[in-house]
Amino acid sequence: MKEPSTLIVGAGVVGVCTAYYLAKRGHRVTILESGRLEEGASKGNAGIIALGHPPLPRPGLVWKTIKWMLNRGSPLYVPPRIDFGLIAWMWNFRNACTDAHFRQCMRILAEWGWATGKCWDQIIDDEKIECEYHRTGWLDVFRTEEGMKHGRLEADLLGEHGFNVEMIGGDELRRREPAFRKEIVGAAHYTDSRFANPGKFVGQLADRVRRMGVQVHEQTKVIEFVRANGRVGGVRTSNGRRIDADTIVLAAGVWTMELAGKLGVRVPMQAGKGYHVNITAPPQCPSVACVLNETYVAVTPMAGGLRLAGTVELSGINHRLMQKRVDMLSAGARQYLEGIDQTKIINSWCGLRPCTADGLPVIGWAPRAANVFIATGHAKYGFAYGPITGQLASECILGERPSLDISAMRVDRF
Ligand SMILES: Cc1cc2nc3c(=O)[nH]c(=O)nc-3n(C[C@H](O)[C@H](O)[C@H](O)COP(=O)(O)OP(=O)(O)OC[C@H]3O[C@@H](n4cnc5c(N)ncnc54)[C@H](O)[C@@H]3O)c2cc1C
């Protein structure tokens, strides 16, 4: 008798981590990826593994969001257009900005945060992955007293869930990280978190899973499902192949929405487009990943230089690069760091975060397609939460009870 097999659609961090945990247990796995391994949100993100951090929807955000929405120069930009999917998503997002929902998300994300931290350490140590992995935490850096005041509240919130946060003043920050300008008032150091080079992590983990027997097919887009008796027997690909499997995992990021739709399954998401620029190292480089609080720019030491990343643009599923938003990254960094003007831009990039309106991922079996498992919707935390998602997905696929409660992530909540 043939062993059961799983076909994973999407070689982002979620797909590759799911393949890893399945292959470790001796399961037969194939991954299909429409693009190339070195492309995609999982490889171009800021690489911050922020454990237990708050979800996108939060109390008080509605008015701020409305104010930002139409301004191309704000951290969140929504080009005006008639898009019923977007209108419904915004309505649901608004409904999720309640205190009760926020607290529920925080409980879940904190529990998942501790668990994903362990997964990260295990994968890095067991697989000897060299991806500039640092267990030194990250810094939330404040330019204003007002920002620092909010930062303290956020630090207290994470403290309630057992995370260690050290508040440091501007002078102490500059003693540790001389790259910061003299007007910076302080930082919160989230010491339990980590950061890494996402391209290296996903690329090397994909190499490891190949060696474990997983077949990884790049430039192979899934275009159709082959259905029989309420199950999905396999898929058809853009290069004319049919590939059968016992279980199908949709880990295709924001594109999961369209794929699931072909099976009559609703996974409403918006593409939260974000940008990065990789720049050469300034004369003084921060040694720890940071988020520049007031400008929402993430700064990560990577590959000998810096990656500046951030901004959210809800402009649909496309990779159109808006130069004004790319420029916001360097402008945002310049306000905090010395020497940005002496750096050179190596490349600019944009990628799509798969964002649900309620701020929680979608993890579970699909209704109406018994053997299809969906794992997506991690918005701005997909890199951090990829490993725990892979572990939980593998447990479900192997018929075990998942080691964490995933009921809040179920697919039929929409
Ligand atoms: C600028 C930016 C900064 C970010 N910073 C961070 C951060 O610091 N920390 C963090 O935790 N997260 C961060 N994120 C979010 C994180 O990158 C995403 O949440 C994560 O990459 C989602 O992973 P995924 O595997 O679900 O999807 P993706 O990475 O989008 O992967 C899905 C893959 O599926 C493939 N695919 C799609 N359709 C098909 C098909 N039909 N057939 C075959 N393959 C298909 C796609 O080509 C893609 O490679 C950031 C995102 C951006 C854009």
The ligand as an ORCA input file, in Angstrom:
! r2SCAN-3c Opt
* xyz 0 1
  C       7.438     44.639      3.835
  C       7.047     43.479      4.710
  C       7.641     43.322      5.946
  C       7.297     42.258      6.782
  N       7.963     42.076      7.951
  C       7.687     41.000      8.731
  C       8.427     40.759      9.914
  O       9.359     41.485     10.256
  N       8.089     39.679     10.666
  C       7.072     38.833     10.315
  O       6.795     37.894     11.071
  N       6.388     39.010      9.162
  C       6.657     40.074      8.369
  N       5.950     40.287      7.207
  C       4.830     39.388      6.883
  C       5.278     38.080      6.304
  O       6.227     38.284      5.290
  C       4.059     37.310      5.752
  O       3.066     37.206      6.740
  C       4.484     35.918      5.334
  O       5.482     35.983      4.358
  C       3.323     35.095      4.809
  O       3.846     33.852      4.468
  P       3.053     32.807      3.601
  O       3.894     31.608      3.450
  O       1.687     32.654      4.191
  O       2.804     33.541      2.205
  P       3.815     34.004      1.048
  O       5.137     34.358      1.586
  O       3.073     35.016      0.260
  O       3.990     32.674      0.200
  C       2.950     32.156     -0.592
  C       3.574     31.534     -1.815
  O       2.542     30.886     -2.580
  C       2.867     31.017     -3.947
  N       1.630     30.821     -4.735
  C       0.575     31.672     -4.838
  N      -0.365     31.155     -5.653
  C       0.097     29.960     -6.068
  C      -0.408     28.967     -6.932
  N      -1.615     29.108     -7.531
  N       0.336     27.854     -7.178
  C       1.541     27.695     -6.577
  N       2.079     28.620     -5.750
  C       1.375     29.731     -5.486
  C       3.413     32.437     -4.035
  O       4.214     32.581     -5.190
  C       4.207     32.564     -2.745
  O       5.576     32.265     -2.900
  C       6.291     41.336      6.359
  C       5.709     41.478      5.092
  C       6.074     42.533      4.263
  C       5.446     42.641      2.910
*
